[in-house]
Amino acid sequence: MNKSISRTIAEFAVGLQYKDLPKEVIHEVKRYLYDSIGCAFGGYHTKDVRIIRNIYKDMGGTEEATVFVFGDKIPAVNATLVNSLMIRALDFNDIYWKEDPSHPSDLIPAALATAEMVGASMEEVITAIVLAYEFEQRLCEFAVPGIRERKWHHATLTQFVSPIVAGKILGLTVDQMVNAIGINGSHNHTIGCPTAGKLTMMKNTVDPMAVQSGVFAAMMAQRGYSGTEAVFEGKEGFMDCFFGWDVKEQKVKPVQMQGRESLGEWKWDVDKLIVGLGESYKILECSMKAFPTEALTHTHISATLKVVTKNNISYDQIESVTITTIARACDILFDPHKYRPESRETADHSLPYCIAAALVDHKITTQSFSEEKLKDPRIWEVIDKIHGEASEEFEKMFPAKQPSKVVIKTKDGREFSEYLEYPKGDPREPMTMEDLDNKFEGLTEKLLVAGRRKEIKDAIFNAELMTAREFMKKMIL
């Protein structure tokens, strides 16, 4: 490589201007802002948000940035974590899944908090959000197969993107942006356990932490702190540590990985990361969530709801439910902990629980994971009747398609089935504005009257007319 990967990224990021963005890209940013801020209002009351917010309230500090909903003014680095966690808390925000999964909207607070701190415009924020989606999604296609196959969490990808987002707002030079990427990429590699087995509050927190540290890294670089330029492709850099990378030959080292016999199964697709920047924008390929659950559950939930609503099947009529899915979904969503979830975090990543709740209520909402619902005896009556089957055929279709086959057998001997290839919210079946309005209303109805909901929506879809400080004043109770 004649130029480092981080320098190529930095040059594009520094050079991108609001005026360069197509109208449909700007509109899509607003749609994701609307979706994400709705998620923040929905997640403000959770225990994990309350704990982090109270820690920072006790710490105090310079009043630089606003906390969503509450209106606290705290240091921008701290506001980034609280706001990102609020967006993430219900696992209802956006999803991009190729070789790796990720939630690009976790990065939005990095742009908003730094923009408030320095008095930037919302045009600048929109441009930084475009960069957030661009590089978060490109990184999801960079490793083949994804880093999750090596048991790492996608926060490991976010660590490289958050300093770009914050650095854009801070007006970093190319050299400073390279340093910021190198700083944050040196210390935020996140192991996969937050989303494995019995889940805890860390499931929703590791990615916001990588976002927060990126803001700090950008501030460090702005003041002259240096970071490793070859953080991707250099000796003992990201590519070397995760797959084994021959720096001299610029290829994966000839070693066996996790029992795979063929070296050809493991590679870094550098072109997916840095080729074609500005020709199109990845935000147009992202997905929104119709359910507040782990993304791999969505097609299965949709198929299940189609079966039970179309055929008017009640939970007490069911003899068995078989979910055919990809192998990784079986591994993630059907492990033994998922059959007896004791927390919201585990329940919304448990396909047996999500399907059981859908069978009982014929819907999935944020209330499906309340403490009261977790004690619903009807769910425990049906959950052990749900089983997963891995399909090699489905595995070959993923991630271009996210196939699901649901077969429900009833006690009287009847059998019903449904097959779907992608869920609502996928770019092939996008959330309409009516869908987004309904989702926003459902997340905010206990906090906001209709007039306030309209005021917030109007502010979001006219954001380019405001400064970040003016915008954030409208995002509170």
N, C-alpha and C positions, 0 to 999 in steps of 0.2 A: 504494500500500500504506500503510495507516494505521500499521502496525507492521512493523519490519524482519523479514526472514526469520530472521535469527539470533536475534532476541529471541523470536520465536514458538517456535523450537526450544528455546531455553534455558528458557523458562517450563515447557514440557512436561517437559524433562529434569530440572529441579530438583524439580518436583512429583511425579514418578513414585515410587511406593513399592512395596516388595516385596509388601505386602498387597494391592496393586491387581492383581497378576499372576494370571491364570488358571492352574490347576494344569497344564494341558497345555503352557502356555508355559514354566513352570518346568522341567517334564520335558524339553522340547525343548532348553532351555539345557544341561541335564545331558548330553543325547545329543551335543550339539556339543562340550561340554567333553571328553567321552570320546573322540570322534573326533579332536579337536585335540591332546589330550595324547598319544594314540597316534602321531599324526604327528610330534610333537616327539621322542618316543623313537626313532622311525624315522629322523629327520633329524639326530640329535645328532652323528653321526660324519662328516658331510659336511665337505669342505674349507672351504667358505665359513663355516660355523658355527665351525669350529676357529679360523680366522683372527680373526674378530670376538671370540670368547671370549678368545683369548690377548691381544689388544690390551687388553681391559678388565681382565684379570687383571694385566697389567703396569702399568696405570694405577692400580689399587687404588681406594681411596675408601671412603666410609661404607658399612657393611654393612646395606643397607636391604631388599634383595629377593633372592630365591633364583632361581638359574638351573636350569631344568628338567634333570633327569637327573644333571647334574654336582654340584649342591648348592652351587656357589659363592654367596657373599653379596657383592653389589656394589651400587652406587647404583641406585635404582629406574629412573632414566632409562635407564641402560645395560642393566639386566636386561630391560627392555622390548624393546630391539632384539634381544638374543640370543634371547630366548624366542620372539619373533614370527618371527624367521628360522628357528628350529628347527621351528616349526609349518609354515612355508612351504617349507622346503628341498626336499622331495621332490615338491612340487606335487600333494600328495595330500589337502590340506585342502579345505574346502567351496567351493561356487561358487554365485553368483547372477548370472544373465545376463538382462537385459532390454535396454534401449537400450545400457547399458554392462555389462561384466562386473565382478565383484569377489569378494573372498574375505573375508567378514566376520570369520572366526575369526582373521585376522591381528591384530585389535584386542583379543582376549581378554587378552593380556599387559599391556595398558595398565591394565586393571582389576585384575589380580592383583598387579602390581608396586606400584602405588600403595596398594592395600589392605594389603599387607604392611608398607609403609613407615609407614602411619598406624594400623595395628592394627584395620582394619575387619573386619566379619563377611563370611562368604560369602553371606549374604542380600543384602548391599550389592553384592557382586561380581556376583551373578546379575542384579540390577536393572540394573547398568551394562552387562552383556553384552546384555541385551534392548535397551538404547539403541543399542549398537554395531550390532546387526543391523537395528534399525528404521531408522536414518538412513543407514547404508551402502547398504541395499537401496533406500530411497526415492531416494537420490541417483542410483542406477543407472537410474531412470526419469525423472529431472528434465530432462535434455537430450534433445531429440528432433530428429534422431537423436543418439546418444550422443557424448560428447566423443572417444571413440576414432575417430569418423569425422573428427575434426579433428586426428588423429594424436597425441592425448594419452593417457597411461597412467592407469589407474584409481586409482593413488596420489593423483592430483589430487582424487579424491572423498574418499579416506580422510583427507586433511589436515583436512577440516571435522569429521570424526566423532571422531577420536582425542582432541581436547581435551574433548569432551562426556563421553566414557567416563571419562577420568582426572578431569575436573572433578566428575563425580557422586560419585566416591569421596572426593575432597578436600572435598566439602561446599561447593562454590562457590555464591555467591548468583547470582541471575539476571544482574545486571550483570557479575559476574566471569565467568560462563559466556559471555556475549556477547563480552567482551574476549578470552577464551581462543580462541573460534572465529575472531575477527578477527585475532588474533596468528598462529595457525597457517595460516589461509587466505591469508595475505599472502606466503608464501614457499615453498610446497611443490608448485608446479605441475610435473608430471613428464612429460617428453616420452616418446613411445611407443617409442623405439628399444630399450629393454631387452627387448621381446618381438617385435622385428622382425629378420629376417635371421639372422645368426650370433649366437646368444645367449651371454651371459656370466653370471657370478655375480650381476650386477645385476638379472637377471630376477626373482629371488626376494627381492631386498633392497630395492628402491625402496619397496614398500609398508610393510615393517617400519620403514623410516626415517621415513616419514610418521606411523606410529604412535608411534614414539619421540619425535618432535618435538612431538606433541600432548600428551604427558605434561609436557614442559618448558613448553609454552605454558600449560597449566593451572596449573603451579606459579608461573609468572610472573604470571598473572592473580590468583592467590591473594594475592600480595604487592603487588598494586596496579598492575601493569603494564597499560597500556591498549592496546586493539586496535580496528581499524576495525569499527564496527557494521554498516555497509552493505556488508560484504565480498562479499555475493552480488549485490545489485541496484544498488549505488551507481555513481557515475561511475568508469570504469576498474576496476570490480569484476569478479568472476568472470563474470557474465553478459555484461557489456560486452566483456570481453577475448576470450571464446571464440566468441560468435556475433555480437557487435555488438548493444548494448542501448541503446535510446533511454530515458534515465533519465526525461525529462519525460513522454513518451507511454507509458512502461512497455510497450514492445514491441520486437521485434527490428528493428534498423535495416534499411532497404531496400537491401541490398547483395547482390551475387551471391556465393555461398559455394561454393568448390571446383568451379566449373563447373556447379552446379545452377541451373537457370533460374527455379525457382519459390521465392519467399520462403517460401511456405507449408510447404515441406519442413523448415524450421528453426524451432524454437520452444523455449521454456522452459515446462514444465508445472509451474507453481508448486503447483498443487493436489496433484500427486503427492508433493510434498515435505512439505507442512505441513497438508493437510486430513485430518480423520478420525483424528488422533493419539489412541491409546488405545482406539479402537473395535475394532480387531483388531491383531494383531502380526505383523510381516513375517517374523520368524524361522520361522514356520510355513510359509512359502513358499520357504525356502532349500533348496538341494540339497547332498547329500554326494557324494563321489567314490568310485566303485567301482574306478577305475584311477588310478595316480599319473602322470597326464598332463594336458595342456592340455584344458580342458573341452570345446572343440569337437570333440575326437577321440572322445569317449566313445560317442556313438551309432554312429559308424562302426566302432569297435572291437567293440562289442556285436554289430552286424550281421555283421561279418566272422567273429567267433568262432562265431556261430550257423551260418553257412554251412559253415565247415570242420569243425566238430565233428559237425554233423548228417549231413554227407555224407562224413566221414572223408577229407578232402582233405589230402594232404601238400604241402609247399611245392614239391617238385621235380616235381609234376604240373601246376603252374600255367603257363598261357600268358600270361594278362593279368588284371589287376584294375582295374575302373573304379569309382571312388567318386563318386557324385553328391551334391553338397552345396551349401550357400549360398555366395554369391560371396565373402564376407569370409573364410570358412574356406579357400577356395582361395588367397586372397591371403596369409593368415597361415601356412597349414600346408603349402603345396605350393611355396613359393618355392625357387629352386635350392639355397640353403644347406641346406634340409631333406632333400635327397637324399644328402648326405654329412656328417651330423652328426659332430662331433668331440668333443662334450661331452654330459654328461647333460642340461644345460639346453636344448641345441638338440634333442637326441633326443626328449625328452618333449614337445616342441612341434612335432615333425615327424610329420605323419600318414603319409607314406610309411614312415618308420622304425617307427612304432607298428604299422601294418598288417603290415609285413614280419615284425616280431617275433611278432605274433599268428599269422601264417601258419606260421612255423617252429615255435613252441612251443605253439600252441593255448592260450595264456594270456598275460596281461600282469600282471607284478608289479613290485615295486621292483627286483628283480634283472634285469629286462629292460633296465635302463639302466646296468648296471655296466660298468666298464672292460673286463672280459672279454667281455661280451655285445656291446659296441660293435665288437669285433674278430671277431665270429662270421661266417665266410665265407658261411654259408647266407643270412644277412640280405642281404649285398651281391649274392648271386646272384639274389634275387627282388625287390629294392627298385625296380629300374628298370622292372619290369613293372607298377608301380602308378601309376595316373594319376587326376587329379581332373577333374571336370566341374562347372561352376557351373550352377545351375538358378534361373531367375527365379521359377518356381513355388515352389520351396523357400524362396527369399528372402522371399516374401510370407507364408509360414507362420511364419517366425522372428520373435521369440523364443518365441511361444506354443508352438510346436513346434520341435524340433531334428531335422529329418528327415534320413535317410540311406538311400541305395540303394546296395548293394554287388553288383556283378556279377563273378563269377569264371569265367573260361573256362579249361578244362584243355587240355592238349596233344593229347588224344584227341578234341577237338571238342565236349565237353559244356559246358553253361553252367548255372551256379547263381546264384541271386540271393536277396537278403533286403532287406526294407524295414522300417525302424523310425522312430518319430517322437520318441522321447525315451529316454534311457538309464536304467539302474538308478541309484538315488539321487535321481532327480527326485521331487518331492512326489507325483506320480501313480503312482510305483513306488518308494516310499521304502526305504531300507536298514532291514531288520529288526534287532532286537537280536542275533539270531544272526549276521547280516551284520556288524554292528559288532564283535561279539566276535571273529569270524574275522579281521577287519581289524586289530583291536588286537593279537591274538595274532601275526599275521604280521609286524607292525611291531616287536614287543617280544620275540619268542621267543628271540633271541640274547642278551638282556639280563636277562630276568625269568623266574623259575620260575612255575608256575601259581599258587602261593599268593600271590606278590607281585602278579601280575596281578589276582587277585580282590580283594586288599586295596586296590589303586588304584581299581578299578571301584567297590567299596563306598564308598570315600571320596568319589568323584565323585557317586554317586547319593544320598548322604546329606550333601552338601556344606553344606546350610543349617544343619546342627548344629554347624558349626565356624567358627573364625576363619580368615582368609586365611593367617595364619602357621602354624596347625595343618595346614591343607590342603596348603600347599606343602612341608611337611616330608615328606609322603607321596609327593611327585611326583619323587623322586630315587632313584638306585640305592641 
